[in-house]
Amino acid sequence: MAKLESIGFLADKDKQHKKIYEKMWNGRFHEVETYKAKHGHCNVPTRSGKLGRWVVWQRQQYQLFKQGKSSHMTDERLQKLESIGFQW
């Protein structure tokens, strides 16, 4: 493991993971934008499959973020969600 770290392998893997997660997050965000355009709000029902679960996850991450706990929520994501009227 130390050898992998010494050549930057794990750092590159972490960067790749973050890029993939960010791409997925942005994809779901755009789905919420589409949902809002169609329904006039961002309150995706939890029973709406992956998007519904994603919305619940964002709300959970927001609560952790507000409490100063470890969270995947960032200021940038918070601003993006609030810019489309996402309700916490």
MODELLER restraints for C-alpha pairs under 7 A, 6 or more apart:
rsr = mdl.restraints
at = mdl.atoms
rsr.add(forms.Gaussian(group=physical.xy_distance, feature=features.Distance(at['CA:4:A'], at['CA:10:A']), mean=6.31, stdev=0.5))
rsr.add(forms.Gaussian(group=physical.xy_distance, feature=features.Distance(at['CA:28:A'], at['CA:51:A']), mean=6.64, stdev=0.5))
rsr.add(forms.Gaussian(group=physical.xy_distance, feature=features.Distance(at['CA:32:A'], at['CA:42:A']), mean=6.29, stdev=0.5))
rsr.add(forms.Gaussian(group=physical.xy_distance, feature=features.Distance(at['CA:35:A'], at['CA:42:A']), mean=6.70, stdev=0.5))
rsr.add(forms.Gaussian(group=physical.xy_distance, feature=features.Distance(at['CA:36:A'], at['CA:42:A']), mean=5.13, stdev=0.5))
rsr.add(forms.Gaussian(group=physical.xy_distance, feature=features.Distance(at['CA:42:A'], at['CA:85:A']), mean=6.82, stdev=0.5))
rsr.add(forms.Gaussian(group=physical.xy_distance, feature=features.Distance(at['CA:42:A'], at['CA:86:A']), mean=5.49, stdev=0.5))
rsr.add(forms.Gaussian(group=physical.xy_distance, feature=features.Distance(at['CA:44:A'], at['CA:52:A']), mean=5.53, stdev=0.5))
rsr.add(forms.Gaussian(group=physical.xy_distance, feature=features.Distance(at['CA:44:A'], at['CA:55:A']), mean=6.94, stdev=0.5))
rsr.add(forms.Gaussian(group=physical.xy_distance, feature=features.Distance(at['CA:45:A'], at['CA:52:A']), mean=5.50, stdev=0.5))
rsr.add(forms.Gaussian(group=physical.xy_distance, feature=features.Distance(at['CA:46:A'], at['CA:52:A']), mean=4.11, stdev=0.5))
rsr.add(forms.Gaussian(group=physical.xy_distance, feature=features.Distance(at['CA:46:A'], at['CA:53:A']), mean=5.76, stdev=0.5))
rsr.add(forms.Gaussian(group=physical.xy_distance, feature=features.Distance(at['CA:46:A'], at['CA:56:A']), mean=6.91, stdev=0.5))
rsr.add(forms.Gaussian(group=physical.xy_distance, feature=features.Distance(at['CA:59:A'], at['CA:88:A']), mean=5.78, stdev=0.5))
rsr.add(forms.Gaussian(group=physical.xy_distance, feature=features.Distance(at['CA:61:A'], at['CA:71:A']), mean=5.42, stdev=0.5))
rsr.add(forms.Gaussian(group=physical.xy_distance, feature=features.Distance(at['CA:61:A'], at['CA:72:A']), mean=6.14, stdev=0.5))
rsr.add(forms.Gaussian(group=physical.xy_distance, feature=features.Distance(at['CA:61:A'], at['CA:73:A']), mean=5.58, stdev=0.5))
rsr.add(forms.Gaussian(group=physical.xy_distance, feature=features.Distance(at['CA:62:A'], at['CA:73:A']), mean=5.94, stdev=0.5))
rsr.add(forms.Gaussian(group=physical.xy_distance, feature=features.Distance(at['CA:64:A'], at['CA:70:A']), mean=6.56, stdev=0.5))
rsr.add(forms.Gaussian(group=physical.xy_distance, feature=features.Distance(at['CA:64:A'], at['CA:71:A']), mean=5.80, stdev=0.5))
rsr.add(forms.Gaussian(group=physical.xy_distance, feature=features.Distance(at['CA:65:A'], at['CA:71:A']), mean=5.53, stdev=0.5))
rsr.add(forms.Gaussian(group=physical.xy_distance, feature=features.Distance(at['CA:65:A'], at['CA:73:A']), mean=6.19, stdev=0.5))
